[in-house]
Amino acid sequence: MSRISTVDLIQLTHDIKAWGRALGFQQVGISDINLQQHEDALRQWLNNGYHGEMDYMQKHGMKRARPEELVPGTVRVISVRMDYLPPDASFAHHLKDSHIAYISRYALGRDYHKVLRKRLKQLGEKITLELSDTEFRPFVDSAPVLEHAIAEKAGLGWTGKHSLTLSREAGSWFFLGELFINLPLPVDEPVAEGCGSCTACMTMCPTGAIVAPYQVDARKCISYLTIEYDGIIPEHLRPLMGNRIYGCDDCQLVCPWNRYAALTEETDFHPRQTLHGQSLLTLFQWDESTFLSNTEGSPIRRIGYDKWRRNIAIALGNARADTIILKVLQQCLPDASPLLKPHVNWAIEQQQTKLMDSSEPASRKTARLTRVIEKGLPRDA
């Protein structure tokens, strides 16, 4: 007889949640593996081409909504939350100053994939010590997993109109991870949706990427453009990117629920000073070895040096008029790669135009965003 049938699964579930909190997860929930209700929306999203050039989304198809096809034998998913809002996030200051590089706050510290996956593996091993028949597999953005749908079903929060998971206690400044497991543990109940009629995230998205409630067109999303997309960024989107060189936090910044977010207790997620609040020019002038050194252990490293400079070149074009910026751009042009060159040429044109017109207007949307986040940020953020 399997030992699973003789174990008090209710007590084991309580223990798993306690072990998870001890490992640094702020919340642990459990869901079954029936995600059928999400298949139509996933299929429509793919059919609309909203995944852009993320071919792996299309390749795996409905497996994303069928955990048992990904890991045979899975009967439950343990969903975990780990908060990442760093101290001294300096949102308003960095977005307001067009000469400072804005990096999505989740990426300023250590690569969250490594942090969460290690802890999830430790949680799985802890369960196995208690019950040797346990089989598990951890995931952190590493496979076709509908992590937000799972988190919602596990009671960690609800899916907001920006498609991120929202919690009444923590807003959305957190990472999610999953432990697929073969134990028929008691499941948690979903929580009530809390967005109501609010559309702040949709209104304030710089590029209008949230095309309908719960639908994001990745092809317009700054996070996709600066991280996932390998090509020439369309000219009409470049001015809307501002100084955001890796990711974008705007839809989270304006969300009222993020007023309640707590600062992270994980020092791994605290900002690296080589990245946080640095000038665009400083980062643009890194050579490749400096880039690799300063992004070691960071999620930023995976985009590579060429895309890093591509993103910064666009931000330099969006920066307020500066003769030094123009000079640096012109000096780098002869040796620019095929990917970098068109973006540098565009940035040079933008700077030349601004230098001829000293009455450059501030972005109305950026100014409004600054006012909103200064009013609603958590204390010390």
Summary of the structure (lengths in Angstrom):
residues: 381
radius of gyration: 22.0
end to end distance: 53.7
largest distance: 81.7
contacts: 1227
relative contact order: 0.15
helix: 50%
strand: 11%
